[in-house]
Amino acid sequence: MLYNVTVSIDPSIETDWVHWMQNVHIPAVLQTKCFTKCVLSKVHGNEAGECTFSVLYWAISKQDFEQYLSTHALTLQMEHSTRYEGKFVAFRTTMDLISELNP
């Protein structure tokens, strides 16, 4: 199961936000053992000055994802919200992995 968090941030906090995500938030999420890996990507859209990122987490099962939601999500999301209050918008989606193709 894939869990994607798309976050649009104020460009003035980009450097701090990326550093904090890479060094604090994503490692804390992965330490829950509910996900096996995470891919952080910058989204390139058509809007000038846009500053949007995709944070894609890989869970082994739906049960692992549900464990994350019931046990860890609220605390970790509140840490992010408190740190960047008023400077971001986020939305979350889940996806079922159909296949992973490698060359």
N, CA, C and O atoms as a DFTB+ gen file, in Angstrom:
412 C
 N C O
     1  1       0.847      -1.173       0.000
     2  2       0.000       0.000       0.000
     3  2       0.895       1.240       0.000
     4  3       1.917       1.282       0.685
     5  1       0.507       2.221      -0.758
     6  2       1.244       3.478      -0.837
     7  2       0.431       4.581      -0.161
     8  3      -0.789       4.655      -0.307
     9  1       1.126       5.420       0.568
    10  2       0.511       6.544       1.271
    11  2       1.238       7.794       0.805
    12  3       2.431       7.964       1.060
    13  1       0.513       8.664       0.121
    14  2       1.125       9.867      -0.430
    15  2       0.604      11.099       0.293
    16  3      -0.603      11.272       0.463
    17  1       1.526      11.949       0.712
    18  2       1.182      13.236       1.299
    19  2       1.717      14.299       0.344
    20  3       2.927      14.412       0.149
    21  1       0.825      15.067      -0.245
    22  2       1.215      16.160      -1.132
    23  2       1.151      17.435      -0.306
    24  3       0.120      17.749       0.289
    25  1       2.264      18.170      -0.273
    26  2       2.370      19.353       0.569
    27  2       2.802      20.544      -0.280
    28  3       3.850      20.510      -0.925
    29  1       1.985      21.598      -0.272
    30  2       2.365      22.866      -0.899
    31  2       2.785      23.794       0.225
    32  3       2.040      24.011       1.181
    33  1       3.995      24.342       0.099
    34  2       4.534      25.181       1.167
    35  2       4.833      26.582       0.659
    36  3       4.961      26.816      -0.543
    37  1       4.940      27.495       1.593
    38  2       5.379      28.848       1.300
    39  2       6.843      28.747       0.845
    40  3       7.665      28.174       1.559
    41  1       7.180      29.293      -0.327
    42  2       8.557      29.185      -0.823
    43  2       9.614      29.709       0.151
    44  3      10.770      29.291       0.081
    45  1       9.244      30.603       1.044
    46  2      10.219      31.168       1.984
    47  2      10.724      30.143       3.003
    48  3      11.752      30.372       3.640
    49  1      10.021      29.020       3.166
    50  2      10.453      28.006       4.137
    51  2      10.999      26.751       3.463
    52  3      11.279      25.763       4.142
    53  1      11.154      26.773       2.144
    54  2      11.530      25.557       1.415
    55  2      12.793      24.895       1.960
    56  3      12.778      23.696       2.239
    57  1      13.871      25.633       2.117
    58  2      15.131      25.032       2.567
    59  2      14.970      24.406       3.947
    60  3      15.396      23.272       4.170
    61  1      14.363      25.133       4.863
    62  2      14.151      24.613       6.213
    63  2      13.237      23.395       6.186
    64  3      13.518      22.396       6.848
    65  1      12.143      23.469       5.428
    66  2      11.172      22.378       5.371
    67  2      11.810      21.104       4.818
    68  3      11.639      20.033       5.399
    69  1      12.534      21.202       3.717
    70  2      13.176      20.020       3.126
    71  2      14.176      19.419       4.114
    72  3      14.214      18.202       4.295
    73  1      14.975      20.258       4.745
    74  2      15.950      19.763       5.727
    75  2      15.241      19.062       6.882
    76  3      15.641      17.967       7.280
    77  1      14.205      19.674       7.417
    78  2      13.473      19.092       8.541
    79  2      12.798      17.782       8.146
    80  3      12.802      16.821       8.915
    81  1      12.221      17.746       6.954
    82  2      11.573      16.513       6.483
    83  2      12.599      15.389       6.351
    84  3      12.347      14.266       6.788
    85  1      13.747      15.684       5.756
    86  2      14.765      14.658       5.521
    87  2      15.444      14.186       6.806
    88  3      15.803      13.015       6.923
    89  1      15.616      15.073       7.747
    90  2      16.414      14.753       8.923
    91  2      15.615      14.492      10.200
    92  3      16.143      13.921      11.154
    93  1      14.347      14.904      10.223
    94  2      13.548      14.735      11.440
    95  2      12.254      13.969      11.157
    96  3      12.043      12.878      11.685
    97  1      11.396      14.548      10.322
    98  2      10.045      13.998      10.171
    99  2      10.014      12.630       9.486
   100  3       9.457      11.679      10.035
   101  1      10.595      12.523       8.314
   102  2      10.560      11.240       7.596
   103  2      11.261      10.140       8.403
   104  3      10.719       9.039       8.499
   105  1      12.444      10.389       8.989
   106  2      13.030       9.344       9.832
   107  2      12.112       8.933      10.992
   108  3      12.056       7.754      11.344
   109  1      11.393       9.895      11.587
   110  2      10.473       9.558      12.681
   111  2       9.330       8.686      12.180
   112  3       8.926       7.746      12.865
   113  1       8.805       8.983      10.998
   114  2       7.740       8.155      10.425
   115  2       8.273       6.750      10.143
   116  3       7.606       5.763      10.454
   117  1       9.450       6.655       9.568
   118  2      10.017       5.335       9.262
   119  2      10.353       4.548      10.528
   120  3      10.317       3.317      10.510
   121  1      10.677       5.226      11.613
   122  2      10.964       4.542      12.871
   123  2       9.733       3.861      13.459
   124  3       9.863       3.021      14.350
   125  1       8.550       4.205      12.983
   126  2       7.336       3.539      13.465
   127  2       7.282       2.097      12.985
   128  3       6.520       1.292      13.520
   129  1       8.087       1.766      11.978
   130  2       8.121       0.428      11.362
   131  2       6.843       0.097      10.593
   132  3       6.617      -1.055      10.221
   133  1       6.016       1.105      10.359
   134  2       4.785       0.902       9.589
   135  2       5.041       1.017       8.084
   136  3       4.221       0.583       7.275
   137  1       6.179       1.603       7.715
   138  2       6.542       1.792       6.316
   139  2       7.947       1.261       6.082
   140  3       8.787       1.269       6.982
   141  1       8.192       0.800       4.860
   142  2       9.505       0.252       4.535
   143  2      10.432       1.276       3.894
   144  3      11.653       1.157       3.994
   145  1       9.860       2.277       3.238
   146  2      10.684       3.320       2.632
   147  2       9.836       4.536       2.330
   148  3       8.609       4.507       2.417
   149  1      10.530       5.612       1.970
   150  2       9.866       6.870       1.629
   151  2      10.614       7.511       0.469
   152  3      11.841       7.446       0.394
   153  1       9.870       8.121      -0.420
   154  2      10.451       8.873      -1.529
   155  2       9.935      10.310      -1.431
   156  3       8.727      10.546      -1.463
   157  1      10.848      11.255      -1.311
   158  2      10.513      12.681      -1.258
   159  2      10.807      13.270      -2.628
   160  3      11.926      13.165      -3.129
   161  1       9.793      13.894      -3.236
   162  2       9.949      14.454      -4.581
   163  2       9.383      15.863      -4.638
   164  3       8.419      16.188      -3.945
   165  1       9.991      16.689      -5.468
   166  2       9.432      18.020      -5.728
   167  2       8.532      17.911      -6.955
   168  3       8.920      17.350      -7.979
   169  1       7.335      18.452      -6.834
   170  2       6.363      18.420      -7.920
   171  2       6.580      19.651      -8.793
   172  3       6.660      20.774      -8.296
   173  1       6.673      19.426     -10.093
   174  2       6.825      20.536     -11.034
   175  2       5.511      20.712     -11.777
   176  3       5.131      19.884     -12.605
   177  1       4.825      21.804     -11.468
   178  2       3.549      22.097     -12.111
   179  2       3.674      23.280     -13.038
   180  3       4.769      23.652     -13.460
   181  1       2.557      23.852     -13.340
   182  2       2.530      24.970     -14.288
   183  2       2.456      26.339     -13.616
   184  3       2.495      27.366     -14.292
   185  1       2.350      26.355     -12.296
   186  2       2.210      27.614     -11.576
   187  2       3.584      28.225     -11.281
   188  3       4.473      27.546     -10.769
   189  1       3.748      29.498     -11.603
   190  2       4.997      30.196     -11.282
   191  2       5.114      30.343      -9.775
   192  3       4.143      30.706      -9.111
   193  1       6.284      30.067      -9.233
   194  2       6.509      30.210      -7.808
   195  2       5.932      29.082      -6.966
   196  3       5.963      29.138      -5.737
   197  1       5.415      28.076      -7.618
   198  2       4.822      26.943      -6.908
   199  2       5.896      26.170      -6.143
   200  3       7.010      25.992      -6.637
   201  1       5.562      25.718      -4.951
   202  2       6.508      24.974      -4.129
   203  2       5.750      23.802      -3.500
   204  3       5.250      23.890      -2.379
   205  1       5.681      22.700      -4.257
   206  2       4.885      21.545      -3.859
   207  2       5.750      20.293      -3.866
   208  3       6.601      20.110      -4.736
   209  1       5.515      19.439      -2.881
   210  2       6.272      18.204      -2.725
   211  2       5.342      17.017      -2.553
   212  3       4.219      17.145      -2.065
   213  1       5.838      15.865      -2.964
   214  2       5.164      14.597      -2.721
   215  2       6.038      13.792      -1.759
   216  3       7.241      13.637      -1.971
   217  1       5.408      13.286      -0.698
   218  2       6.093      12.423       0.261
   219  2       5.376      11.075       0.174
   220  3       4.263      10.919       0.676
   221  1       6.028      10.103      -0.469
   222  2       5.404       8.817      -0.758
   223  2       5.997       7.732       0.135
   224  3       7.181       7.407       0.045
   225  1       5.150       7.182       0.994
   226  2       5.561       6.132       1.927
   227  2       5.063       4.781       1.426
   228  3       3.966       4.685       0.876
   229  1       5.865       3.745       1.616
   230  2       5.516       2.384       1.209
   231  2       5.233       1.542       2.448
   232  3       6.113       1.347       3.286
   233  1       4.010       1.048       2.561
   234  2       3.644       0.147       3.655
   235  2       3.566      -1.273       3.099
   236  3       3.164      -1.475       1.954
   237  1       3.950      -2.247       3.908
   238  2       3.882      -3.640       3.469
   239  2       2.437      -4.080       3.316
   240  3       2.109      -4.839       2.404
   241  1       1.569      -3.607       4.208
   242  2       0.171      -4.051       4.176
   243  2      -0.761      -2.933       4.621
   244  3      -0.330      -1.924       5.179
   245  1      -2.038      -3.134       4.363
   246  2      -3.049      -2.197       4.828
   247  2      -3.061      -2.151       6.355
   248  3      -3.304      -1.098       6.944
   249  1      -2.801      -3.285       6.991
   250  2      -2.768      -3.347       8.443
   251  2      -1.640      -2.470       9.013
   252  3      -1.824      -1.796      10.027
   253  1      -0.479      -2.487       8.354
   254  2       0.624      -1.625       8.791
   255  2       0.229      -0.153       8.669
   256  3       0.512       0.649       9.558
   257  1      -0.418       0.187       7.575
   258  2      -0.863       1.564       7.373
   259  2      -1.891       1.955       8.438
   260  3      -1.813       3.043       9.009
   261  1      -2.844       1.076       8.700
   262  2      -3.857       1.354       9.719
   263  2      -3.232       1.488      11.107
   264  3      -3.684       2.291      11.924
   265  1      -2.197       0.701      11.366
   266  2      -1.458       0.815      12.634
   267  2      -0.829       2.201      12.744
   268  3      -0.861       2.819      13.808
   269  1      -0.258       2.687      11.643
   270  2       0.314       4.028      11.629
   271  2      -0.760       5.067      11.959
   272  3      -0.553       5.940      12.802
   273  1      -1.907       4.962      11.286
   274  2      -2.976       5.934      11.512
   275  2      -3.461       5.921      12.958
   276  3      -3.654       6.980      13.556
   277  1      -3.656       4.747      13.515
   278  2      -4.238       4.657      14.855
   279  2      -3.244       4.967      15.970
   280  3      -3.645       5.380      17.057
   281  1      -1.959       4.773      15.713
   282  2      -0.974       4.887      16.784
   283  2      -0.046       6.102      16.670
   284  3       0.338       6.681      17.685
   285  1       0.313       6.487      15.450
   286  2       1.390       7.466      15.271
   287  2       1.014       8.741      14.520
   288  3       1.593       9.796      14.775
   289  1       0.065       8.660      13.610
   290  2      -0.175       9.759      12.659
   291  2      -0.485      11.090      13.335
   292  3       0.087      12.116      12.967
   293  1      -1.370      11.087      14.304
   294  2      -1.794      12.344      14.913
   295  2      -0.624      13.109      15.522
   296  3      -0.490      14.314      15.306
   297  1       0.210      12.427      16.271
   298  2       1.357      13.082      16.910
   299  2       2.330      13.641      15.881
   300  3       2.769      14.785      15.992
   301  1       2.666      12.831      14.878
   302  2       3.629      13.276      13.869
   303  2       3.064      14.412      13.014
   304  3       3.791      15.344      12.671
   305  1       1.790      14.343      12.671
   306  2       1.177      15.411      11.885
   307  2       1.091      16.707      12.690
   308  3       1.258      17.794      12.136
   309  1       0.832      16.598      13.991
   310  2       0.767      17.799      14.835
   311  2       2.130      18.471      14.958
   312  3       2.213      19.699      15.005
   313  1       3.199      17.680      15.009
   314  2       4.548      18.268      15.051
   315  2       4.789      19.106      13.798
   316  3       5.328      20.210      13.875
   317  1       4.389      18.576      12.647
   318  2       4.542      19.305      11.382
   319  2       3.674      20.553      11.386
   320  3       4.135      21.640      11.036
   321  1       2.413      20.393      11.784
   322  2       1.481      21.524      11.782
   323  2       1.936      22.643      12.708
   324  3       1.821      23.820      12.366
   325  1       2.444      22.287      13.862
   326  2       2.909      23.285      14.819
   327  2       4.130      24.027      14.277
   328  3       4.218      25.250      14.391
   329  1       5.061      23.295      13.693
   330  2       6.295      23.907      13.184
   331  2       6.027      24.845      12.002
   332  3       6.659      25.896      11.888
   333  1       5.092      24.470      11.123
   334  2       4.880      25.231       9.881
   335  2       3.473      25.820       9.783
   336  3       2.940      25.982       8.685
   337  1       2.887      26.134      10.906
   338  2       1.525      26.653      10.956
   339  2       1.336      27.850      10.017
   340  3       2.110      28.806      10.047
   341  1       0.302      27.777       9.192
   342  2      -0.031      28.866       8.287
   343  2       0.845      28.953       7.049
   344  3       0.657      29.854       6.232
   345  1       1.799      28.037       6.886
   346  2       2.730      28.120       5.758
   347  2       2.669      26.898       4.844
   348  3       3.552      26.707       4.009
   349  1       1.629      26.068       4.995
   350  2       1.514      24.893       4.137
   351  2       0.060      24.461       4.012
   352  3      -0.800      24.814       4.819
   353  1      -0.169      23.687       2.971
   354  2      -1.435      22.989       2.771
   355  2      -1.064      21.569       2.381
   356  3      -0.174      21.364       1.555
   357  1      -1.741      20.580       2.972
   358  2      -1.419      19.190       2.665
   359  2      -2.694      18.410       2.376
   360  3      -3.754      18.689       2.938
   361  1      -2.570      17.431       1.492
   362  2      -3.651      16.467       1.338
   363  2      -3.040      15.091       1.168
   364  3      -1.941      14.925       0.638
   365  1      -3.794      14.113       1.638
   366  2      -3.293      12.745       1.721
   367  2      -4.139      11.811       0.869
   368  3      -5.362      11.938       0.809
   369  1      -3.463      10.867       0.208
   370  2      -4.145       9.847      -0.576
   371  2      -3.471       8.506      -0.324
   372  3      -2.297       8.447       0.042
   373  1      -4.221       7.441      -0.524
   374  2      -3.654       6.097      -0.464
   375  2      -3.848       5.440      -1.817
   376  3      -4.775       5.760      -2.561
   377  1      -2.954       4.518      -2.116
   378  2      -2.997       3.806      -3.389
   379  2      -2.637       2.354      -3.146
   380  3      -1.827       2.048      -2.271
   381  1      -3.230       1.468      -3.913
   382  2      -2.830       0.069      -3.886
   383  2      -1.804      -0.136      -4.979
   384  3      -2.030       0.241      -6.129
   385  1      -0.679      -0.728      -4.628
   386  2       0.377      -0.996      -5.596
   387  2      -0.045      -2.159      -6.485
   388  3      -0.332      -3.250      -5.992
   389  1      -0.083      -1.931      -7.781
   390  2      -0.438      -2.969      -8.742
   391  2       0.804      -3.744      -9.149
   392  3       0.816      -4.974      -9.101
   393  1       1.836      -3.038      -9.545
   394  2       3.099      -3.697      -9.892
   395  2       4.218      -2.684      -9.798
   396  3       4.002      -1.474      -9.874
   397  1       5.405      -3.203      -9.633
   398  2       6.617      -2.376      -9.613
   399  2       7.535      -2.949     -10.675
   400  3       7.960      -4.100     -10.575
   401  1       7.842      -2.162     -11.686
   402  2       8.633      -2.618     -12.810
   403  2      10.012      -1.998     -12.754
   404  3      10.149      -0.786     -12.582
   405  1      11.007      -2.802     -12.895
   406  2      12.391      -2.316     -12.919
   407  2      13.053      -2.824     -14.202
   408  3      12.780      -3.938     -14.649
   409  1      13.930      -1.994     -14.793
   410  2      14.576      -2.430     -16.042
   411  2      15.501      -3.620     -15.824
   412  3      16.118      -4.105     -16.773
